[in-house]
Amino acid sequence: MFVSSFNPALAGVGNSISMLSPGVPQVLMPNQDLLAKVGSSVDADAQRIQDFFVKMLRIKAVNPRMGGQGEAERALFLEGFLKEQGFDVTRVDVKDSESPGGIRPSISAKIEGRNRKRSLWLISHMDTVPEGSRDLWKTDPFEPTVKDGKIIARGAEDNGQSLAASLFALLTLKQLGAELPFDVGVWFVADEQFASNYGIKALLQRRLFRKEDLVIVPDAGTPKGTDIEIAEKGLLWLKVTTEGKQVHASLPKKGLNAHRVGMKLALDLDETLNGKYRKRNSLYDYPVSSFEPTKIEANVGNVNTVPGLDVFYFDCRVLPEYDLDDVEKDIKARVSQYSRKYGAKITYEEIEKEPAGPATTRDSEVAALLGRAVSKVTRAKPRFTGIGGQTVGNLFRREGIPTAVWSTIDEVPHEPNEYSRIANLINDTKVFASIPLLA
């Protein structure tokens, strides 16, 4: 490790907002003039924000575990820009032998507030997934296209829009000389798209965050920008490998069809898990646990061979009412049963396991502040919700740091022709810049 030191402006701002939710009281809003200046300043800077965003998206940052070159070049670009704007930049490089250059960088900058013992952090990630099939893209995924109010590129929504918005929110506060109640900063982190081992997990291990901090992760959202995510399901990715005996398809009795056994087991797990773990939690956008058979690996290259090897995967998103260890026990029991029944060697492998952290309460300070800002800028009443997807917000919650997740997006991450709406980019910048002014 190496550590070195187009929506209208906010017009007609009122002096109060209505009840956000039970436990979030009606409050008077300070800094009215400054809030209005935030809106007009961001609007005046809109073309600059867009140009910066396009330039950043041209720098490939595909996660190395997905065949990419990583975040190093994008991190240098962001570090250079922040320094040009007069920020002191903190950089944390985590060693990674599989990454070109051998490191995975995360960088940070902040503005000092009155209370130096706590910080409001806006945390986004630099890495992206690959483009997938190029045939499905109408434009070059790594040459951003501006069209019909959208910026089309890989990583435009996930997570480039929020990275640019949080950066320019911080810059707006700096340019306005706003007096802040606490430190306000950004982190641009590595490795979110795979497992965060070289990103947030490494930063948490280095104790770079405090229990008193306020953390906002703008890495999920809805088209209207009303949903504030305060809870996430547990995540379990599993791999099951079945070994049989490969033979000619005309002589099936001489072999053991691993594909048949694997398919039977996959269908059994599908029925068993979805049938057993059926509790509902209305907080979540999908109110039940999900157990989805997803990826399969190629077995044989021709039709007339009985496969001797079969590999399949499951993606499990489990409500926090259940323990992931119990889910794994059920899976292993089924695997053992099928191995004995068919005489095949079947192995179970845990690819990724992330238990759900405790939900952030609706009346927590971070949720209330974000709710006020969203209400103020969007004129809409926020709705608190849970999601099945996982963000790094879950990692903070497991550390006892209440965290809220929010952005305004059309929910097209990882899709071909992924895009960000320019209006969302500008509006989200206003929301992020408004948050500390409403404390």
Sequence and secondary structure as in RCSB ss.txt:
>XXXX:A:sequence
MFVSSFNPALAGVGNSISMLSPGVPQVLMPNQDLLAKVGSSVDADAQRIQDFFVKMLRIKAVNPRMGGQGEAERA
LFLEGFLKEQGFDVTRVDVKDSESPGGIRPSISAKIEGRNRKRSLWLISHMDTVPEGSRDLWKTDPFEPTVKDGK
IIARGAEDNGQSLAASLFALLTLKQLGAELPFDVGVWFVADEQFASNYGIKALLQRRLFRKEDLVIVPDAGTPKG
TDIEIAEKGLLWLKVTTEGKQVHASLPKKGLNAHRVGMKLALDLDETLNGKYRKRNSLYDYPVSSFEPTKIEANV
GNVNTVPGLDVFYFDCRVLPEYDLDDVEKDIKARVSQYSRKYGAKITYEEIEKEPAGPATTRDSEVAALLGRAVS
KVTRAKPRFTGIGGQTVGNLFRREGIPTAVWSTIDEVPHEPNEYSRIANLINDTKVFASIPLLA
>XXXX:A:secstr
 EEE       S  SB    BTTB   B   HHHHHHHHHHHHHTHHHHHHHHHHHHTS  B GGGTS  SHHHH
HHHHHHHHHTT   EEEEEE TTSTTSEEEEEEEEE  SEEEEEEEEEEE  B     GGG SS TTS EEETTE
EESTTIIIIIHHHHHHHHHHHHHHHHT   SEEEEEEEES TTTTSTTTHHHHHHTT S TT EEEE S  BTTS
 EEEEEE EEEEEEEEEE B EETT GGGSB HHHHHHHHHHHHHHHHHHH   B TTBSS B EEEEEEE    
SSTTEE SEEEEEEEEEE TTS HHHHHHHHHHHHHHHHHHHT EEEEEEEEEE       TTSHHHHHHHHHHH
HHH S  EEEEESS  THHHHHHTT  EEE  B  S TTSTT EEEHHHHHHHHHHHHHGGGG 
